[in-house]
């Protein structure tokens, strides 16, 4: 017979249990006596304070000297569900269409998790934002607002596949040459912002931006907590002391009426609108709206209405624990804007000073990309990232459909994993029946040397009609070790993201391969961002295993 786990309690333990039982019994008797005592004038139990006091009394310590463990508060952070883009058969889906995305918030948020010794939630890892955090050496534009370049090589995690990099670079504009700005700082000063990584960091970040303002620039400050208010009316950038004093006076407290704040900020921006200028609201928040208009749908509808005024929106996320990443990203996407997450003062400098032109000045809006793959060359493909920026094929020519924005000096990268014709892919590709009423085989053509046709549509910042750029891309692949440094580094970042997400398409990915690729393609790295990435990859490797 198996031995029982029951044991006779020790005398000391029995005495402890007996005393605890007596104490609990006396509390119950006291509560029963007090329950009958009522205030005849107010109709309330006069025992209520005593109950609260009794409940607060410490009970006897647990037996055997056990120390109760503190239960950590569950995270209130919010991320949209991401399902990795699957492979598409070119015979069935020859067109791939998506909106450009220059956001970088996911990378700095992932960095925050790793630096805190935690792996990020999979849905916090948006591949395109990790890749686009870094700048790449793409050619300068000519007579267009941006240049387009491509490169084709092997996919490191699936050597039988190819990896296509599409690179876009916006025209560089020196800060001194930027058009005059009408900026509205919209700050969340609710109680949820009362921690060092929120309002205090916000103040330090915006001091950096204020110091970059010119006399022709103007700034207003709108704040919201339980209600919204105008702290600083439109003020010249020459009056830095006035602006900084208003900034320093901000304190956190109260609930969060974000919708009311957005309404007031757009009203202030419209009243001080600068023709041919940069009219923009910069919203700084943790995204935790809880008073008035607060649902994602309500706020998105509001932003969609306001963007018709040619007022752009930048969203900066702050803080941990209750970060509403999903809400902030959607607001930026629907407000003709961009989204960044500020986890430290160096990130604030990168976003608001080093990349000031890209953050604050839009060169082109509603930028869309459409790729038509040649079925004679490509069996299947999949777009890495951009899951929440996909468009229907017909949306490409529809100028009423909102898309992405490109700022001055911005570089944007998109990666496609391609299965060439004739390759027996180890990946699970879709299986389709033969079509009855139309040809399912590629037609004979003179395009045998072309991999795809790349098309891009964009509008001027205040325009309503789009312009088209279209070019054929040759099937000109090279071995991975001969690919450019930028290509290999972007591939390393993509592989890193797939490992963090446990992507079903990660193939032969490994952190060792990520590190080898990144270390071999670091280049000059003047700002140190690529070196930092290598350290983050090492941290993730240690946490994963």
ZAVOMAR-493909 format. One line per 2 residues: number of its first residue (from 1); for each residue z, x negated, y negated of C-alpha. Coordinates in nm, 2 decimals. Layout:
! ZAVOMAR-493909
NUM> Z:X:Y ~ ... $
END
This chain:
! ZAVOMAR-493909
1> 0.00:0.00:0.00 ~ -0.09:-0.13:-0.35 $
3> 0.20:-0.23:-0.56 ~ 0.30:0.01:-0.84 $
5> 0.28:-0.10:-1.20 ~ 0.60:0.10:-1.28 $
7> 0.92:-0.10:-1.35 ~ 1.27:0.00:-1.43 $
9> 1.35:-0.03:-1.80 ~ 1.60:-0.29:-1.91 $
11> 1.93:-0.16:-2.05 ~ 1.83:-0.29:-2.40 $
13> 1.51:-0.09:-2.39 ~ 1.68:0.22:-2.26 $
15> 1.93:0.21:-2.55 ~ 1.64:0.17:-2.80 $
17> 1.46:0.47:-2.66 ~ 1.79:0.68:-2.66 $
19> 1.86:0.60:-3.03 ~ 1.50:0.67:-3.13 $
21> 1.52:1.01:-2.95 ~ 1.84:1.10:-3.13 $
23> 1.69:1.01:-3.47 ~ 1.38:1.22:-3.40 $
25> 1.59:1.51:-3.29 ~ 1.80:1.51:-3.60 $
27> 1.49:1.50:-3.82 ~ 1.35:1.81:-3.64 $
29> 1.68:2.00:-3.68 ~ 1.68:1.91:-4.05 $
31> 1.32:2.03:-4.10 ~ 1.40:2.36:-3.93 $
33> 1.70:2.42:-4.16 ~ 1.49:2.33:-4.47 $
35> 1.20:2.55:-4.37 ~ 1.40:2.87:-4.45 $
37> 1.48:2.76:-4.80 ~ 1.22:2.89:-5.05 $
39> 1.19:2.91:-5.42 ~ 1.18:3.29:-5.50 $
41> 1.01:3.24:-5.84 ~ 0.72:3.01:-5.73 $
43> 0.68:3.12:-5.37 ~ 0.68:2.75:-5.26 $
45> 0.88:2.57:-5.00 ~ 1.16:2.37:-5.16 $
47> 1.15:2.15:-4.85 ~ 0.81:1.99:-4.93 $
49> 0.95:1.67:-5.10 ~ 1.20:1.62:-4.81 $
51> 0.92:1.65:-4.56 ~ 0.72:1.38:-4.74 $
53> 1.03:1.16:-4.76 ~ 1.12:1.21:-4.39 $
55> 0.77:1.13:-4.28 ~ 0.78:0.81:-4.48 $
57> 1.10:0.69:-4.30 ~ 1.04:0.40:-4.07 $
59> 1.08:0.48:-3.70 ~ 1.25:0.24:-3.46 $
61> 1.04:-0.07:-3.38 ~ 0.84:-0.06:-3.06 $
63> 1.01:-0.18:-2.75 ~ 0.98:-0.54:-2.62 $
65> 0.93:-0.67:-2.97 ~ 0.56:-0.55:-2.99 $
67> 0.41:-0.57:-3.34 ~ 0.17:-0.29:-3.43 $
69> -0.17:-0.41:-3.53 ~ -0.32:-0.30:-3.86 $
71> -0.64:-0.10:-3.82 ~ -0.91:-0.21:-4.06 $
73> -1.07:0.05:-4.28 ~ -1.41:0.16:-4.15 $
75> -1.71:0.05:-4.37 ~ -1.85:0.31:-4.60 $
77> -2.18:0.12:-4.65 ~ -2.50:0.32:-4.60 $
79> -2.84:0.20:-4.48 ~ -3.16:0.38:-4.39 $
81> -3.26:0.37:-4.02 ~ -3.54:0.12:-3.96 $
83> -3.76:0.14:-3.65 ~ -3.98:-0.17:-3.62 $
85> -4.35:-0.10:-3.67 ~ -4.51:-0.08:-3.32 $
87> -4.84:-0.23:-3.22 ~ -5.15:-0.02:-3.30 $
89> -5.47:-0.03:-3.11 ~ -5.76:-0.10:-3.34 $
91> -5.99:0.15:-3.16 ~ -5.75:0.43:-3.24 $
93> -5.60:0.31:-3.57 ~ -5.84:0.06:-3.75 $
95> -5.67:0.12:-4.09 ~ -5.33:-0.01:-4.19 $
97> -5.21:0.11:-4.54 ~ -4.88:0.04:-4.72 $
99> -4.73:0.01:-5.07 ~ -4.65:-0.33:-5.21 $
101> -4.27:-0.42:-5.22 ~ -4.12:-0.69:-5.43 $
103> -3.76:-0.61:-5.36 ~ -3.53:-0.89:-5.23 $
105> -3.20:-0.71:-5.20 ~ -3.18:-0.72:-4.82 $
107> -3.18:-1.11:-4.82 ~ -2.88:-1.16:-5.05 $
109> -2.70:-0.87:-4.87 ~ -2.76:-1.04:-4.53 $
111> -2.64:-1.37:-4.68 ~ -2.32:-1.19:-4.79 $
113> -2.25:-1.07:-4.44 ~ -2.32:-1.41:-4.28 $
115> -2.11:-1.60:-4.54 ~ -1.82:-1.35:-4.46 $
117> -1.85:-1.44:-4.09 ~ -2.02:-1.12:-3.98 $
119> -2.36:-1.03:-3.85 ~ -2.53:-0.77:-4.07 $
121> -2.61:-0.42:-3.94 ~ -2.96:-0.42:-3.80 $
123> -3.07:-0.16:-4.06 ~ -2.96:-0.39:-4.34 $
125> -3.23:-0.64:-4.23 ~ -3.56:-0.55:-4.39 $
127> -3.81:-0.82:-4.29 ~ -4.03:-0.79:-4.60 $
129> -3.74:-0.84:-4.83 ~ -3.62:-1.15:-4.64 $
131> -3.97:-1.30:-4.66 ~ -4.02:-1.20:-5.02 $
133> -3.69:-1.35:-5.14 ~ -3.88:-1.69:-5.15 $
135> -4.16:-1.80:-5.37 ~ -4.48:-1.94:-5.22 $
137> -4.75:-2.17:-5.36 ~ -5.03:-1.92:-5.40 $
139> -5.32:-1.98:-5.63 ~ -5.29:-1.87:-5.99 $
141> -5.49:-1.55:-6.08 ~ -5.82:-1.56:-6.26 $
143> -5.93:-1.25:-6.46 ~ -5.72:-1.01:-6.26 $
145> -5.34:-0.96:-6.29 ~ -5.29:-1.13:-5.96 $
147> -5.46:-1.35:-5.69 ~ -5.50:-1.27:-5.32 $
149> -5.50:-1.54:-5.05 ~ -5.48:-1.53:-4.67 $
151> -5.40:-1.77:-4.38 ~ -5.43:-1.73:-4.01 $
153> -5.25:-1.92:-3.73 ~ -5.04:-1.87:-3.42 $
155> -4.74:-1.64:-3.40 ~ -4.45:-1.88:-3.31 $
157> -4.27:-1.62:-3.11 ~ -4.58:-1.51:-2.91 $
159> -4.83:-1.80:-2.90 ~ -5.10:-1.59:-2.74 $
161> -5.10:-1.38:-3.06 ~ -5.21:-1.47:-3.41 $
163> -5.01:-1.43:-3.73 ~ -5.19:-1.33:-4.05 $
165> -5.03:-1.40:-4.39 ~ -5.15:-1.21:-4.69 $
167> -5.02:-1.36:-5.02 ~ -5.04:-1.21:-5.36 $
169> -4.93:-1.38:-5.68 ~ -4.88:-1.22:-6.02 $
171> -4.98:-1.39:-6.34 ~ -4.72:-1.63:-6.48 $
173> -4.59:-1.54:-6.83 ~ -4.34:-1.76:-7.01 $
175> -4.03:-1.57:-7.13 ~ -4.11:-1.65:-7.49 $
177> -4.45:-1.48:-7.44 ~ -4.32:-1.16:-7.29 $
179> -4.38:-0.84:-7.49 ~ -4.08:-0.70:-7.68 $
181> -3.83:-0.53:-7.46 ~ -3.65:-0.20:-7.50 $
183> -3.37:-0.23:-7.24 ~ -3.10:0.02:-7.14 $
185> -2.82:-0.13:-6.94 ~ -2.68:0.16:-6.73 $
187> -2.35:0.05:-6.59 ~ -2.13:0.22:-6.32 $
189> -1.77:0.19:-6.45 ~ -1.61:0.43:-6.20 $
191> -1.30:0.35:-6.00 ~ -1.51:0.22:-5.71 $
193> -1.63:-0.07:-5.93 ~ -1.27:-0.20:-5.98 $
195> -1.29:-0.52:-5.77 ~ -1.38:-0.88:-5.85 $
197> -1.73:-0.86:-5.69 ~ -1.82:-0.55:-5.88 $
199> -1.75:-0.49:-6.26 ~ -1.62:-0.85:-6.33 $
201> -1.93:-1.00:-6.16 ~ -2.15:-0.74:-6.34 $
203> -2.02:-0.86:-6.68 ~ -2.08:-1.22:-6.60 $
205> -2.43:-1.15:-6.47 ~ -2.54:-0.96:-6.78 $
207> -2.39:-1.22:-7.02 ~ -2.66:-1.45:-6.87 $
209> -2.93:-1.20:-6.95 ~ -2.80:-1.13:-7.31 $
211> -2.82:-1.50:-7.38 ~ -3.20:-1.49:-7.30 $
213> -3.27:-1.20:-7.54 ~ -3.49:-1.25:-7.85 $
215> -3.46:-1.08:-8.19 ~ -3.75:-0.85:-8.11 $
217> -3.58:-0.73:-7.79 ~ -3.34:-0.43:-7.81 $
219> -3.05:-0.33:-7.59 ~ -2.85:-0.01:-7.54 $
221> -2.55:0.02:-7.31 ~ -2.48:0.35:-7.13 $
223> -2.19:0.39:-6.89 ~ -2.08:0.65:-6.65 $
225> -1.76:0.73:-6.46 ~ -1.63:1.09:-6.45 $
227> -1.88:1.15:-6.74 ~ -2.16:0.95:-6.91 $
229> -2.14:0.80:-7.26 ~ -2.33:0.57:-7.50 $
231> -2.12:0.25:-7.55 ~ -2.38:0.06:-7.76 $
233> -2.67:0.22:-7.94 ~ -3.00:0.03:-7.95 $
235> -2.92:-0.31:-8.09 ~ -3.14:-0.62:-8.17 $
237> -3.12:-0.91:-7.93 ~ -3.03:-1.12:-8.24 $
239> -2.68:-0.95:-8.25 ~ -2.56:-1.12:-7.93 $
241> -2.19:-1.11:-8.03 ~ -2.20:-0.73:-8.08 $
243> -2.37:-0.68:-7.74 ~ -2.13:-0.92:-7.56 $
245> -1.83:-0.75:-7.73 ~ -1.94:-0.41:-7.60 $
247> -2.00:-0.56:-7.25 ~ -1.65:-0.72:-7.25 $
249> -1.48:-0.39:-7.34 ~ -1.59:-0.22:-7.02 $
251> -1.31:-0.12:-6.77 ~ -1.34:0.06:-6.44 $
253> -1.18:0.40:-6.36 ~ -1.26:0.76:-6.26 $
255> -1.52:0.93:-6.04 ~ -1.89:0.86:-6.04 $
257> -2.13:1.09:-6.23 ~ -2.44:0.88:-6.16 $
259> -2.70:1.16:-6.22 ~ -2.56:1.23:-6.57 $
261> -2.57:0.86:-6.65 ~ -2.94:0.83:-6.54 $
263> -3.03:1.13:-6.76 ~ -2.86:0.98:-7.07 $
265> -3.02:0.63:-7.00 ~ -3.37:0.78:-6.98 $
267> -3.31:0.97:-7.30 ~ -3.19:0.66:-7.48 $
269> -3.49:0.46:-7.35 ~ -3.73:0.73:-7.47 $
271> -3.58:0.75:-7.82 ~ -3.63:0.38:-7.86 $
273> -3.96:0.35:-7.68 ~ -4.17:0.05:-7.78 $
275> -4.55:0.10:-7.76 ~ -4.71:-0.18:-7.56 $
277> -4.36:-0.31:-7.49 ~ -4.14:-0.34:-7.18 $
279> -3.94:-0.02:-7.16 ~ -3.69:-0.05:-6.88 $
281> -3.35:0.08:-6.75 ~ -3.14:-0.17:-6.55 $
283> -2.89:0.02:-6.34 ~ -2.60:-0.18:-6.20 $
285> -2.38:0.00:-5.94 ~ -2.25:0.01:-5.59 $
287> -2.45:0.33:-5.55 ~ -2.15:0.55:-5.47 $
289> -2.23:0.86:-5.67 ~ -1.98:1.14:-5.61 $
291> -1.98:1.38:-5.91 ~ -2.25:1.62:-6.02 $
293> -2.60:1.53:-5.91 ~ -2.53:1.29:-5.62 $
295> -2.75:1.37:-5.32 ~ -3.04:1.13:-5.25 $
297> -3.30:1.41:-5.28 ~ -3.17:1.53:-5.62 $
299> -3.16:1.18:-5.76 ~ -3.51:1.09:-5.63 $
301> -3.66:1.41:-5.78 ~ -3.50:1.32:-6.11 $
303> -3.63:0.96:-6.10 ~ -3.98:1.08:-6.01 $
305> -3.98:1.31:-6.32 ~ -3.86:1.03:-6.55 $
307> -4.11:0.76:-6.43 ~ -4.39:0.96:-6.59 $
309> -4.25:0.85:-6.93 ~ -4.37:0.49:-6.85 $
311> -4.01:0.38:-6.84 ~ -3.94:0.14:-6.55 $
313> -3.63:0.11:-6.34 ~ -3.45:-0.20:-6.20 $
315> -3.16:-0.14:-5.97 ~ -2.89:-0.41:-5.91 $
317> -2.64:-0.35:-5.63 ~ -2.29:-0.49:-5.65 $
319> -1.99:-0.50:-5.42 ~ -1.89:-0.45:-5.05 $
321> -1.73:-0.19:-4.84 ~ -1.90:0.12:-4.99 $
323> -2.24:-0.02:-5.08 ~ -2.50:0.26:-5.08 $
325> -2.80:0.04:-5.01 ~ -3.02:0.33:-4.89 $
327> -2.97:0.52:-5.21 ~ -3.03:0.23:-5.44 $
329> -3.35:0.11:-5.26 ~ -3.49:0.47:-5.28 $
331> -3.41:0.50:-5.65 ~ -3.60:0.17:-5.72 $
333> -3.89:0.26:-5.50 ~ -3.94:0.60:-5.66 $
335> -3.87:0.48:-6.02 ~ -4.15:0.23:-6.06 $
337> -3.91:-0.05:-6.02 ~ -3.74:-0.31:-5.80 $
339> -3.41:-0.36:-5.62 ~ -3.19:-0.67:-5.59 $
341> -2.84:-0.72:-5.46 ~ -2.61:-0.95:-5.66 $
343> -2.35:-1.12:-5.43 ~ -2.26:-1.41:-5.66 $
345> -2.33:-1.55:-6.01 ~ -2.61:-1.78:-5.88 $
347> -2.80:-1.48:-5.75 ~ -2.75:-1.31:-6.09 $
349> -2.90:-1.62:-6.26 ~ -3.20:-1.61:-6.01 $
351> -3.27:-1.25:-6.08 ~ -3.20:-1.22:-6.45 $
353> -3.29:-1.56:-6.58 ~ -3.50:-1.77:-6.35 $
355> -3.72:-1.47:-6.25 ~ -3.67:-1.27:-6.57 $
357> -4.04:-1.20:-6.61 ~ -4.09:-1.07:-6.26 $
359> -3.77:-0.86:-6.28 ~ -3.83:-0.71:-6.62 $
361> -4.21:-0.71:-6.68 ~ -4.44:-0.50:-6.47 $
363> -4.80:-0.64:-6.46 ~ -4.94:-0.37:-6.23 $
365> -4.80:-0.05:-6.08 ~ -4.88:0.17:-5.78 $
367> -5.02:-0.14:-5.59 ~ -5.14:-0.05:-5.24 $
369> -5.29:-0.25:-4.97 ~ -5.53:-0.13:-4.70 $
371> -5.65:-0.34:-4.41 ~ -5.95:-0.25:-4.19 $
373> -5.94:-0.45:-3.87 ~ -6.27:-0.55:-3.69 $
375> -6.25:-0.41:-3.33 ~ -6.48:-0.69:-3.22 $
377> -6.22:-0.94:-3.30 ~ -5.88:-0.76:-3.30 $
379> -5.74:-0.57:-3.00 ~ -5.41:-0.46:-3.16 $
381> -5.19:-0.54:-3.46 ~ -4.86:-0.47:-3.61 $
383> -4.72:-0.50:-3.97 ~ -4.39:-0.69:-3.99 $
385> -4.16:-0.50:-4.21 ~ -4.26:-0.24:-4.48 $
387> -4.14:0.04:-4.25 ~ -4.04:0.25:-4.55 $
389> -4.35:0.17:-4.75 ~ -4.61:0.29:-4.51 $
391> -4.88:0.52:-4.65 ~ -5.14:0.75:-4.48 $
393> -5.49:0.61:-4.49 ~ -5.60:0.88:-4.73 $
395> -5.33:0.79:-4.98 ~ -5.50:0.46:-5.06 $
397> -5.76:0.64:-5.27 ~ -5.52:0.90:-5.41 $
399> -5.41:0.79:-5.75 ~ -5.13:1.05:-5.76 $
401> -4.95:0.87:-5.48 ~ -4.67:0.64:-5.59 $
403> -4.67:0.28:-5.46 ~ -4.52:-0.06:-5.54 $
405> -4.50:-0.26:-5.86 ~ -4.58:-0.63:-5.92 $
407> -4.40:-0.83:-6.19 ~ -4.50:-1.14:-6.39 $
409> -4.50:-1.45:-6.17 ~ -4.40:-1.25:-5.85 $
411> -4.53:-1.36:-5.52 ~ -4.55:-1.10:-5.24 $
413> -4.62:-1.17:-4.88 ~ -4.72:-0.95:-4.59 $
415> -4.74:-1.06:-4.23 ~ -4.95:-0.90:-3.95 $
417> -4.91:-1.00:-3.58 ~ -5.25:-0.97:-3.42 $
419> -5.36:-0.95:-3.06 ~ -5.71:-1.09:-3.03 $
421> -5.97:-0.93:-2.82 ~ -5.97:-1.06:-2.46 $
423> -5.60:-1.16:-2.46 ~ -5.38:-1.03:-2.19 $
425> -5.08:-0.97:-2.41 ~ -4.73:-0.98:-2.28 $
427> -4.63:-0.72:-2.53 ~ -4.63:-0.35:-2.44 $
429> -4.95:-0.22:-2.61 ~ -5.03:0.15:-2.64 $
431> -5.24:0.30:-2.36 ~ -5.50:0.57:-2.47 $
433> -5.74:0.78:-2.27 ~ -6.11:0.74:-2.32 $
435> -6.25:0.96:-2.59 ~ -6.49:1.24:-2.48 $
437> -6.67:1.32:-2.81 ~ -6.71:0.98:-2.98 $
439> -6.77:0.62:-2.90 ~ -6.47:0.41:-2.80 $
441> -6.64:0.08:-2.79 ~ -6.72:-0.14:-3.10 $
443> -7.07:-0.10:-3.23 ~ -7.30:-0.40:-3.26 $
445> -7.29:-0.55:-3.61 ~ -7.34:-0.85:-3.82 $
447> -6.96:-0.88:-3.89 ~ -6.88:-1.09:-3.58 $
449> -6.72:-1.36:-3.79 ~ -6.50:-1.13:-3.99 $
451> -6.14:-1.06:-3.89 ~ -6.08:-0.77:-4.13 $
453> -6.16:-0.62:-4.47 ~ -5.88:-0.64:-4.72 $
455> -5.86:-0.39:-5.00 ~ -5.61:-0.36:-5.28 $
457> -5.57:-0.09:-5.55 ~ -5.36:-0.11:-5.86 $
459> -5.31:0.05:-6.20 ~ -5.22:-0.10:-6.54 $
461> -4.85:-0.05:-6.63 ~ -4.93:0.25:-6.84 $
463> -5.26:0.35:-6.67 ~ -5.34:0.66:-6.46 $
465> -5.66:0.53:-6.28 ~ -5.66:0.26:-6.03 $
467> -5.89:-0.04:-5.99 ~ -6.02:-0.17:-5.65 $
469> -6.03:-0.53:-5.52 ~ -6.20:-0.57:-5.18 $
471> -6.29:-0.88:-4.98 ~ -6.37:-0.97:-4.62 $
473> -6.14:-1.21:-4.44 ~ -6.30:-1.46:-4.19 $
475> -6.16:-1.51:-3.84 ~ -6.06:-1.87:-3.92 $
477> -5.75:-1.95:-3.73 ~ -5.58:-2.29:-3.70 $
479> -5.30:-2.43:-3.48 ~ -4.95:-2.37:-3.60 $
481> -4.88:-2.74:-3.66 ~ -5.17:-2.75:-3.90 $
483> -5.07:-2.44:-4.10 ~ -4.94:-2.48:-4.45 $
485> -4.57:-2.54:-4.52 ~ -4.54:-2.19:-4.68 $
487> -4.70:-2.02:-4.37 ~ -4.45:-2.19:-4.13 $
489> -4.15:-2.11:-4.35 ~ -4.25:-1.75:-4.39 $
491> -4.29:-1.73:-4.01 ~ -3.94:-1.88:-3.97 $
493> -3.79:-1.62:-4.20 ~ -3.97:-1.34:-4.01 $
495> -3.85:-1.47:-3.68 ~ -3.49:-1.50:-3.82 $
497> -3.51:-1.13:-3.92 ~ -3.63:-1.02:-3.58 $
499> -3.35:-1.20:-3.41 ~ -3.09:-1.04:-3.64 $
501> -3.24:-0.70:-3.57 ~ -3.27:-0.76:-3.20 $
503> -3.63:-0.65:-3.25 ~ -3.81:-0.54:-2.93 $
505> -4.11:-0.75:-3.06 ~ -3.92:-1.08:-3.10 $
507> -4.10:-1.22:-2.79 ~ -3.99:-1.59:-2.73 $
509> -3.79:-1.61:-3.06 ~ -3.49:-1.83:-3.07 $
511> -3.27:-1.97:-3.35 ~ -3.36:-2.32:-3.23 $
513> -3.72:-2.24:-3.31 ~ -3.63:-2.08:-3.64 $
515> -3.44:-2.40:-3.74 ~ -3.72:-2.63:-3.63 $
517> -3.98:-2.43:-3.82 ~ -3.77:-2.40:-4.14 $
519> -3.66:-2.77:-4.14 ~ -4.02:-2.88:-4.09 $
521> -4.15:-2.66:-4.37 ~ -3.87:-2.69:-4.63 $
523> -4.09:-2.88:-4.88 ~ -3.96:-2.99:-5.22 $
525> -3.72:-2.69:-5.24 ~ -3.62:-2.76:-5.60 $
527> -3.39:-2.46:-5.63 ~ -3.23:-2.52:-5.28 $
529> -3.31:-2.17:-5.15 ~ -3.48:-2.29:-4.84 $
531> -3.19:-2.53:-4.76 ~ -2.95:-2.24:-4.79 $
533> -3.16:-2.04:-4.55 ~ -3.13:-2.31:-4.29 $
535> -2.75:-2.30:-4.32 ~ -2.76:-1.92:-4.29 $
537> -2.97:-1.95:-3.97 ~ -2.71:-2.19:-3.83 $
539> -2.43:-1.95:-3.91 ~ -2.62:-1.66:-3.75 $
541> -2.68:-1.87:-3.44 ~ -2.31:-1.94:-3.41 $
543> -2.22:-1.57:-3.46 ~ -2.48:-1.45:-3.22 $
545> -2.37:-1.68:-2.94 $
END
